[in-house]
């Protein structure tokens, strides 16, 4: 009985100690720039002795780094299957059409995928999981877009849409502002 009490006392004492150290986080650009900051700020206020090392990377690199224990947390839009990584869904994000205000589709409240047929399209690079998802969605609806540019991050895609290079499909939180 005394031994059990001492073990319990030790566990409670360990939990009372302040949490400290560095948490290693990697995230894709869209999540890291638009969704993560308020959560990270709240976490660091709750645990002031913890430092956060945040880096932006691509999904495949994040999943590989997690599998090799080089990260504590990875946040991606579409996780890649890895046996050494546990995936915990965080939230769903809608994909939305993004175009310039003077584009023919800009005033529509809703746009069917069929209306994108032949449109100049700014896409993520081919190996990015969000691109693969968008490509599958377009194929499933029999829509062919004219890919004019490919980029590895959402901010460059948004800027290209702003200057009139084409339309894009992006996660809604990245264009909310």
Rosetta constraint file for C-alpha pairs under 8 A:
AtomPair CA 1 CA 5 HARMONIC 6.29 0.50
AtomPair CA 2 CA 6 HARMONIC 6.22 0.50
AtomPair CA 3 CA 7 HARMONIC 6.29 0.50
AtomPair CA 4 CA 8 HARMONIC 6.21 0.50
AtomPair CA 5 CA 9 HARMONIC 6.04 0.50
AtomPair CA 6 CA 10 HARMONIC 6.07 0.50
AtomPair CA 7 CA 11 HARMONIC 6.25 0.50
AtomPair CA 8 CA 12 HARMONIC 6.23 0.50
AtomPair CA 9 CA 13 HARMONIC 6.13 0.50
AtomPair CA 10 CA 14 HARMONIC 6.16 0.50
AtomPair CA 11 CA 15 HARMONIC 6.37 0.50
AtomPair CA 12 CA 16 HARMONIC 6.30 0.50
AtomPair CA 13 CA 17 HARMONIC 6.60 0.50
AtomPair CA 18 CA 47 HARMONIC 7.93 0.50
AtomPair CA 18 CA 49 HARMONIC 7.48 0.50
AtomPair CA 19 CA 47 HARMONIC 6.59 0.50
AtomPair CA 19 CA 49 HARMONIC 6.58 0.50
AtomPair CA 19 CA 50 HARMONIC 6.75 0.50
AtomPair CA 20 CA 47 HARMONIC 7.49 0.50
AtomPair CA 20 CA 48 HARMONIC 7.95 0.50
AtomPair CA 20 CA 49 HARMONIC 4.77 0.50
AtomPair CA 20 CA 50 HARMONIC 4.60 0.50
AtomPair CA 20 CA 51 HARMONIC 7.67 0.50
AtomPair CA 21 CA 49 HARMONIC 6.86 0.50
AtomPair CA 21 CA 50 HARMONIC 5.01 0.50
AtomPair CA 21 CA 51 HARMONIC 6.19 0.50
AtomPair CA 22 CA 50 HARMONIC 5.57 0.50
AtomPair CA 22 CA 51 HARMONIC 4.58 0.50
AtomPair CA 22 CA 52 HARMONIC 5.53 0.50
AtomPair CA 22 CA 53 HARMONIC 6.83 0.50
AtomPair CA 23 CA 50 HARMONIC 7.16 0.50
AtomPair CA 23 CA 51 HARMONIC 6.35 0.50
AtomPair CA 23 CA 52 HARMONIC 5.03 0.50
AtomPair CA 23 CA 53 HARMONIC 6.21 0.50
AtomPair CA 23 CA 71 HARMONIC 7.91 0.50
AtomPair CA 23 CA 72 HARMONIC 6.15 0.50
AtomPair CA 23 CA 73 HARMONIC 7.78 0.50
AtomPair CA 24 CA 52 HARMONIC 6.25 0.50
AtomPair CA 24 CA 53 HARMONIC 5.02 0.50
AtomPair CA 24 CA 54 HARMONIC 6.34 0.50
AtomPair CA 24 CA 70 HARMONIC 7.79 0.50
AtomPair CA 24 CA 71 HARMONIC 5.01 0.50
AtomPair CA 24 CA 72 HARMONIC 5.07 0.50
AtomPair CA 24 CA 73 HARMONIC 6.42 0.50
AtomPair CA 25 CA 52 HARMONIC 7.18 0.50
AtomPair CA 25 CA 53 HARMONIC 6.02 0.50
AtomPair CA 25 CA 54 HARMONIC 4.81 0.50
AtomPair CA 25 CA 55 HARMONIC 6.47 0.50
AtomPair CA 25 CA 71 HARMONIC 6.00 0.50
AtomPair CA 25 CA 72 HARMONIC 6.04 0.50
AtomPair CA 25 CA 73 HARMONIC 4.84 0.50
AtomPair CA 25 CA 74 HARMONIC 5.70 0.50
AtomPair CA 25 CA 75 HARMONIC 7.76 0.50
AtomPair CA 26 CA 54 HARMONIC 5.58 0.50
AtomPair CA 26 CA 55 HARMONIC 4.80 0.50
AtomPair CA 26 CA 56 HARMONIC 5.62 0.50
AtomPair CA 26 CA 57 HARMONIC 6.49 0.50
AtomPair CA 26 CA 62 HARMONIC 6.24 0.50
AtomPair CA 26 CA 71 HARMONIC 7.10 0.50
AtomPair CA 26 CA 73 HARMONIC 6.57 0.50
AtomPair CA 26 CA 74 HARMONIC 4.90 0.50
AtomPair CA 26 CA 75 HARMONIC 6.37 0.50
AtomPair CA 27 CA 31 HARMONIC 6.51 0.50
AtomPair CA 27 CA 32 HARMONIC 5.49 0.50
AtomPair CA 27 CA 54 HARMONIC 7.57 0.50
AtomPair CA 27 CA 55 HARMONIC 6.50 0.50
AtomPair CA 27 CA 56 HARMONIC 5.11 0.50
AtomPair CA 27 CA 57 HARMONIC 6.02 0.50
AtomPair CA 27 CA 58 HARMONIC 7.61 0.50
AtomPair CA 27 CA 59 HARMONIC 7.79 0.50
AtomPair CA 27 CA 62 HARMONIC 7.16 0.50
AtomPair CA 27 CA 74 HARMONIC 5.66 0.50
AtomPair CA 27 CA 75 HARMONIC 4.57 0.50
AtomPair CA 27 CA 76 HARMONIC 5.81 0.50
AtomPair CA 28 CA 32 HARMONIC 5.96 0.50
AtomPair CA 28 CA 56 HARMONIC 5.47 0.50
AtomPair CA 28 CA 57 HARMONIC 5.34 0.50
AtomPair CA 28 CA 58 HARMONIC 5.69 0.50
AtomPair CA 28 CA 59 HARMONIC 6.48 0.50
AtomPair CA 28 CA 75 HARMONIC 6.65 0.50
AtomPair CA 28 CA 76 HARMONIC 5.52 0.50
AtomPair CA 28 CA 77 HARMONIC 7.25 0.50
AtomPair CA 29 CA 33 HARMONIC 5.76 0.50
AtomPair CA 29 CA 56 HARMONIC 5.75 0.50
AtomPair CA 29 CA 57 HARMONIC 7.02 0.50
AtomPair CA 29 CA 153 HARMONIC 6.12 0.50
AtomPair CA 29 CA 154 HARMONIC 6.85 0.50
AtomPair CA 30 CA 34 HARMONIC 6.02 0.50
AtomPair CA 30 CA 35 HARMONIC 7.66 0.50
AtomPair CA 30 CA 153 HARMONIC 7.19 0.50
AtomPair CA 30 CA 154 HARMONIC 5.92 0.50
AtomPair CA 30 CA 155 HARMONIC 7.88 0.50
AtomPair CA 30 CA 171 HARMONIC 7.74 0.50
AtomPair CA 30 CA 174 HARMONIC 6.22 0.50
AtomPair CA 31 CA 35 HARMONIC 4.99 0.50
AtomPair CA 31 CA 36 HARMONIC 6.02 0.50
AtomPair CA 31 CA 75 HARMONIC 7.31 0.50
AtomPair CA 31 CA 76 HARMONIC 7.24 0.50
AtomPair CA 31 CA 77 HARMONIC 7.42 0.50
AtomPair CA 32 CA 36 HARMONIC 5.04 0.50
AtomPair CA 32 CA 37 HARMONIC 6.99 0.50
AtomPair CA 32 CA 56 HARMONIC 6.97 0.50
AtomPair CA 33 CA 37 HARMONIC 7.02 0.50
AtomPair CA 34 CA 173 HARMONIC 6.62 0.50
AtomPair CA 34 CA 174 HARMONIC 5.90 0.50
AtomPair CA 35 CA 39 HARMONIC 7.70 0.50
AtomPair CA 35 CA 173 HARMONIC 7.41 0.50
AtomPair CA 36 CA 40 HARMONIC 6.03 0.50
AtomPair CA 37 CA 41 HARMONIC 6.05 0.50
AtomPair CA 38 CA 42 HARMONIC 6.22 0.50
AtomPair CA 39 CA 43 HARMONIC 6.16 0.50
AtomPair CA 40 CA 44 HARMONIC 6.13 0.50
AtomPair CA 41 CA 45 HARMONIC 6.23 0.50
AtomPair CA 42 CA 46 HARMONIC 6.27 0.50
AtomPair CA 43 CA 47 HARMONIC 6.14 0.50
AtomPair CA 44 CA 48 HARMONIC 5.35 0.50
AtomPair CA 44 CA 49 HARMONIC 7.93 0.50
AtomPair CA 44 CA 50 HARMONIC 6.59 0.50
AtomPair CA 44 CA 51 HARMONIC 7.45 0.50
AtomPair CA 44 CA 52 HARMONIC 7.85 0.50
AtomPair CA 57 CA 61 HARMONIC 6.56 0.50
AtomPair CA 57 CA 62 HARMONIC 6.45 0.50
AtomPair CA 58 CA 62 HARMONIC 6.22 0.50
AtomPair CA 58 CA 128 HARMONIC 7.47 0.50
AtomPair CA 59 CA 63 HARMONIC 6.14 0.50
AtomPair CA 59 CA 76 HARMONIC 5.84 0.50
AtomPair CA 59 CA 77 HARMONIC 7.77 0.50
AtomPair CA 59 CA 78 HARMONIC 7.58 0.50
AtomPair CA 59 CA 79 HARMONIC 7.01 0.50
AtomPair CA 59 CA 80 HARMONIC 7.42 0.50
AtomPair CA 59 CA 128 HARMONIC 7.10 0.50
AtomPair CA 59 CA 129 HARMONIC 7.45 0.50
AtomPair CA 60 CA 64 HARMONIC 6.12 0.50
AtomPair CA 60 CA 80 HARMONIC 6.97 0.50
AtomPair CA 61 CA 65 HARMONIC 6.02 0.50
AtomPair CA 62 CA 66 HARMONIC 6.18 0.50
AtomPair CA 62 CA 74 HARMONIC 5.99 0.50
AtomPair CA 62 CA 75 HARMONIC 7.89 0.50
AtomPair CA 62 CA 76 HARMONIC 7.79 0.50
AtomPair CA 63 CA 67 HARMONIC 6.21 0.50
AtomPair CA 63 CA 74 HARMONIC 7.13 0.50
AtomPair CA 63 CA 79 HARMONIC 7.46 0.50
AtomPair CA 63 CA 80 HARMONIC 6.70 0.50
AtomPair CA 63 CA 82 HARMONIC 7.15 0.50
AtomPair CA 63 CA 85 HARMONIC 7.43 0.50
AtomPair CA 64 CA 68 HARMONIC 6.32 0.50
AtomPair CA 65 CA 69 HARMONIC 6.19 0.50
AtomPair CA 65 CA 70 HARMONIC 5.01 0.50
AtomPair CA 65 CA 71 HARMONIC 5.95 0.50
AtomPair CA 66 CA 70 HARMONIC 5.80 0.50
AtomPair CA 66 CA 71 HARMONIC 5.15 0.50
AtomPair CA 66 CA 72 HARMONIC 6.93 0.50
AtomPair CA 66 CA 73 HARMONIC 7.27 0.50
AtomPair CA 66 CA 74 HARMONIC 6.86 0.50
AtomPair CA 66 CA 84 HARMONIC 7.83 0.50
AtomPair CA 66 CA 85 HARMONIC 6.49 0.50
AtomPair CA 67 CA 82 HARMONIC 7.08 0.50
AtomPair CA 67 CA 83 HARMONIC 7.91 0.50
AtomPair CA 67 CA 84 HARMONIC 5.13 0.50
AtomPair CA 67 CA 85 HARMONIC 5.72 0.50
AtomPair CA 77 CA 129 HARMONIC 7.60 0.50
AtomPair CA 77 CA 130 HARMONIC 6.91 0.50
AtomPair CA 78 CA 129 HARMONIC 5.76 0.50
AtomPair CA 78 CA 130 HARMONIC 6.54 0.50
AtomPair CA 79 CA 87 HARMONIC 7.32 0.50
AtomPair CA 79 CA 129 HARMONIC 7.89 0.50
AtomPair CA 81 CA 85 HARMONIC 7.87 0.50
AtomPair CA 93 CA 171 HARMONIC 6.07 0.50
AtomPair CA 93 CA 172 HARMONIC 6.58 0.50
AtomPair CA 93 CA 173 HARMONIC 7.39 0.50
AtomPair CA 94 CA 171 HARMONIC 5.74 0.50
AtomPair CA 94 CA 172 HARMONIC 5.57 0.50
AtomPair CA 95 CA 169 HARMONIC 6.14 0.50
AtomPair CA 95 CA 170 HARMONIC 5.21 0.50
AtomPair CA 95 CA 171 HARMONIC 4.40 0.50
AtomPair CA 95 CA 172 HARMONIC 5.52 0.50
AtomPair CA 96 CA 169 HARMONIC 5.32 0.50
AtomPair CA 96 CA 170 HARMONIC 5.50 0.50
AtomPair CA 96 CA 171 HARMONIC 6.19 0.50
AtomPair CA 96 CA 172 HARMONIC 5.60 0.50
AtomPair CA 97 CA 111 HARMONIC 7.84 0.50
AtomPair CA 97 CA 167 HARMONIC 7.15 0.50
AtomPair CA 97 CA 168 HARMONIC 5.83 0.50
AtomPair CA 97 CA 169 HARMONIC 4.56 0.50
AtomPair CA 97 CA 170 HARMONIC 6.60 0.50
AtomPair CA 98 CA 158 HARMONIC 7.89 0.50
AtomPair CA 98 CA 161 HARMONIC 7.25 0.50
AtomPair CA 98 CA 167 HARMONIC 5.70 0.50
AtomPair CA 98 CA 168 HARMONIC 5.18 0.50
AtomPair CA 98 CA 169 HARMONIC 5.90 0.50
AtomPair CA 98 CA 170 HARMONIC 6.92 0.50
AtomPair CA 98 CA 175 HARMONIC 7.91 0.50
AtomPair CA 99 CA 103 HARMONIC 6.28 0.50
AtomPair CA 99 CA 105 HARMONIC 7.54 0.50
AtomPair CA 99 CA 106 HARMONIC 6.38 0.50
AtomPair CA 99 CA 161 HARMONIC 5.94 0.50
AtomPair CA 99 CA 162 HARMONIC 7.40 0.50
AtomPair CA 99 CA 164 HARMONIC 7.99 0.50
AtomPair CA 99 CA 166 HARMONIC 7.09 0.50
AtomPair CA 99 CA 167 HARMONIC 4.84 0.50
AtomPair CA 99 CA 168 HARMONIC 6.78 0.50
AtomPair CA 100 CA 106 HARMONIC 6.76 0.50
AtomPair CA 100 CA 161 HARMONIC 6.34 0.50
AtomPair CA 100 CA 162 HARMONIC 5.81 0.50
AtomPair CA 100 CA 163 HARMONIC 7.90 0.50
AtomPair CA 100 CA 164 HARMONIC 6.52 0.50
AtomPair CA 100 CA 167 HARMONIC 7.69 0.50
AtomPair CA 101 CA 106 HARMONIC 5.40 0.50
AtomPair CA 101 CA 107 HARMONIC 7.67 0.50
AtomPair CA 102 CA 106 HARMONIC 6.55 0.50
AtomPair CA 105 CA 111 HARMONIC 7.25 0.50
AtomPair CA 111 CA 115 HARMONIC 6.78 0.50
AtomPair CA 112 CA 116 HARMONIC 7.67 0.50
AtomPair CA 113 CA 117 HARMONIC 7.53 0.50
AtomPair CA 113 CA 138 HARMONIC 7.07 0.50
AtomPair CA 113 CA 141 HARMONIC 7.08 0.50
AtomPair CA 113 CA 143 HARMONIC 6.87 0.50
AtomPair CA 114 CA 141 HARMONIC 7.28 0.50
AtomPair CA 114 CA 142 HARMONIC 7.76 0.50
AtomPair CA 114 CA 143 HARMONIC 5.96 0.50
AtomPair CA 116 CA 143 HARMONIC 6.97 0.50
AtomPair CA 116 CA 144 HARMONIC 7.64 0.50
AtomPair CA 116 CA 145 HARMONIC 6.40 0.50
AtomPair CA 117 CA 143 HARMONIC 5.32 0.50
AtomPair CA 117 CA 144 HARMONIC 5.33 0.50
AtomPair CA 117 CA 145 HARMONIC 5.42 0.50
AtomPair CA 118 CA 143 HARMONIC 7.97 0.50
AtomPair CA 118 CA 144 HARMONIC 5.93 0.50
AtomPair CA 118 CA 145 HARMONIC 4.58 0.50
AtomPair CA 118 CA 146 HARMONIC 5.49 0.50
AtomPair CA 119 CA 145 HARMONIC 5.22 0.50
AtomPair CA 119 CA 146 HARMONIC 5.67 0.50
AtomPair CA 119 CA 166 HARMONIC 7.23 0.50
AtomPair CA 119 CA 167 HARMONIC 7.29 0.50
AtomPair CA 120 CA 145 HARMONIC 6.41 0.50
AtomPair CA 120 CA 146 HARMONIC 4.76 0.50
AtomPair CA 120 CA 147 HARMONIC 5.85 0.50
AtomPair CA 120 CA 148 HARMONIC 5.87 0.50
AtomPair CA 120 CA 165 HARMONIC 7.29 0.50
AtomPair CA 120 CA 166 HARMONIC 4.76 0.50
AtomPair CA 120 CA 167 HARMONIC 6.40 0.50
AtomPair CA 121 CA 145 HARMONIC 6.09 0.50
AtomPair CA 121 CA 146 HARMONIC 5.56 0.50
AtomPair CA 121 CA 147 HARMONIC 4.57 0.50
AtomPair CA 121 CA 148 HARMONIC 5.71 0.50
AtomPair CA 121 CA 149 HARMONIC 7.04 0.50
AtomPair CA 121 CA 165 HARMONIC 7.92 0.50
AtomPair CA 121 CA 166 HARMONIC 5.04 0.50
AtomPair CA 121 CA 167 HARMONIC 5.00 0.50
AtomPair CA 121 CA 168 HARMONIC 5.68 0.50
AtomPair CA 122 CA 147 HARMONIC 5.90 0.50
AtomPair CA 122 CA 148 HARMONIC 5.91 0.50
AtomPair CA 122 CA 149 HARMONIC 4.90 0.50
AtomPair CA 122 CA 150 HARMONIC 5.92 0.50
AtomPair CA 122 CA 151 HARMONIC 7.85 0.50
AtomPair CA 122 CA 157 HARMONIC 6.35 0.50
AtomPair CA 122 CA 160 HARMONIC 7.46 0.50
AtomPair CA 122 CA 161 HARMONIC 7.41 0.50
AtomPair CA 122 CA 165 HARMONIC 7.45 0.50
AtomPair CA 122 CA 166 HARMONIC 5.86 0.50
AtomPair CA 122 CA 167 HARMONIC 5.90 0.50
AtomPair CA 122 CA 168 HARMONIC 5.14 0.50
AtomPair CA 123 CA 131 HARMONIC 6.73 0.50
AtomPair CA 123 CA 147 HARMONIC 6.68 0.50
AtomPair CA 123 CA 149 HARMONIC 6.22 0.50
AtomPair CA 123 CA 150 HARMONIC 4.76 0.50
AtomPair CA 123 CA 151 HARMONIC 6.43 0.50
AtomPair CA 123 CA 157 HARMONIC 7.11 0.50
AtomPair CA 123 CA 168 HARMONIC 6.31 0.50
AtomPair CA 123 CA 169 HARMONIC 7.62 0.50
AtomPair CA 124 CA 128 HARMONIC 6.44 0.50
AtomPair CA 124 CA 130 HARMONIC 7.32 0.50
AtomPair CA 124 CA 131 HARMONIC 5.28 0.50
AtomPair CA 124 CA 150 HARMONIC 5.14 0.50
AtomPair CA 124 CA 151 HARMONIC 4.90 0.50
AtomPair CA 124 CA 152 HARMONIC 5.51 0.50
AtomPair CA 124 CA 153 HARMONIC 6.89 0.50
AtomPair CA 124 CA 154 HARMONIC 7.70 0.50
AtomPair CA 124 CA 157 HARMONIC 7.63 0.50
AtomPair CA 125 CA 131 HARMONIC 6.69 0.50
AtomPair CA 125 CA 150 HARMONIC 4.95 0.50
AtomPair CA 125 CA 151 HARMONIC 5.22 0.50
AtomPair CA 125 CA 152 HARMONIC 5.46 0.50
AtomPair CA 126 CA 131 HARMONIC 6.04 0.50
AtomPair CA 126 CA 132 HARMONIC 6.79 0.50
AtomPair CA 126 CA 150 HARMONIC 7.77 0.50
AtomPair CA 127 CA 131 HARMONIC 7.23 0.50
AtomPair CA 127 CA 132 HARMONIC 7.21 0.50
AtomPair CA 128 CA 132 HARMONIC 6.57 0.50
AtomPair CA 128 CA 152 HARMONIC 7.45 0.50
AtomPair CA 129 CA 133 HARMONIC 6.24 0.50
AtomPair CA 130 CA 134 HARMONIC 6.23 0.50
AtomPair CA 131 CA 135 HARMONIC 6.02 0.50
AtomPair CA 132 CA 136 HARMONIC 6.12 0.50
AtomPair CA 133 CA 137 HARMONIC 6.23 0.50
AtomPair CA 134 CA 138 HARMONIC 6.20 0.50
AtomPair CA 134 CA 169 HARMONIC 7.54 0.50
AtomPair CA 135 CA 139 HARMONIC 6.09 0.50
AtomPair CA 136 CA 140 HARMONIC 6.02 0.50
AtomPair CA 137 CA 141 HARMONIC 6.48 0.50
AtomPair CA 138 CA 142 HARMONIC 6.20 0.50
AtomPair CA 138 CA 143 HARMONIC 5.06 0.50
AtomPair CA 138 CA 144 HARMONIC 6.87 0.50
AtomPair CA 139 CA 143 HARMONIC 5.82 0.50
AtomPair CA 139 CA 144 HARMONIC 7.24 0.50
AtomPair CA 148 CA 165 HARMONIC 7.74 0.50
AtomPair CA 148 CA 166 HARMONIC 7.49 0.50
AtomPair CA 150 CA 157 HARMONIC 7.89 0.50
AtomPair CA 151 CA 156 HARMONIC 6.68 0.50
AtomPair CA 151 CA 157 HARMONIC 6.42 0.50
AtomPair CA 152 CA 156 HARMONIC 7.94 0.50
AtomPair CA 153 CA 157 HARMONIC 6.67 0.50
AtomPair CA 154 CA 158 HARMONIC 6.12 0.50
AtomPair CA 154 CA 170 HARMONIC 7.36 0.50
AtomPair CA 154 CA 174 HARMONIC 7.50 0.50
AtomPair CA 155 CA 159 HARMONIC 6.23 0.50
AtomPair CA 156 CA 160 HARMONIC 6.20 0.50
AtomPair CA 157 CA 161 HARMONIC 6.32 0.50
AtomPair CA 157 CA 168 HARMONIC 7.35 0.50
AtomPair CA 158 CA 162 HARMONIC 6.23 0.50
AtomPair CA 158 CA 168 HARMONIC 7.92 0.50
AtomPair CA 159 CA 163 HARMONIC 6.44 0.50
AtomPair CA 160 CA 164 HARMONIC 6.49 0.50
AtomPair CA 160 CA 165 HARMONIC 5.54 0.50
AtomPair CA 160 CA 166 HARMONIC 7.23 0.50
AtomPair CA 161 CA 165 HARMONIC 5.55 0.50
AtomPair CA 161 CA 166 HARMONIC 5.49 0.50
AtomPair CA 161 CA 167 HARMONIC 5.76 0.50
AtomPair CA 161 CA 168 HARMONIC 7.05 0.50
AtomPair CA 170 CA 174 HARMONIC 7.13 0.50
AtomPair CA 170 CA 175 HARMONIC 7.63 0.50
AtomPair CA 171 CA 175 HARMONIC 7.35 0.50
AtomPair CA 172 CA 176 HARMONIC 6.17 0.50
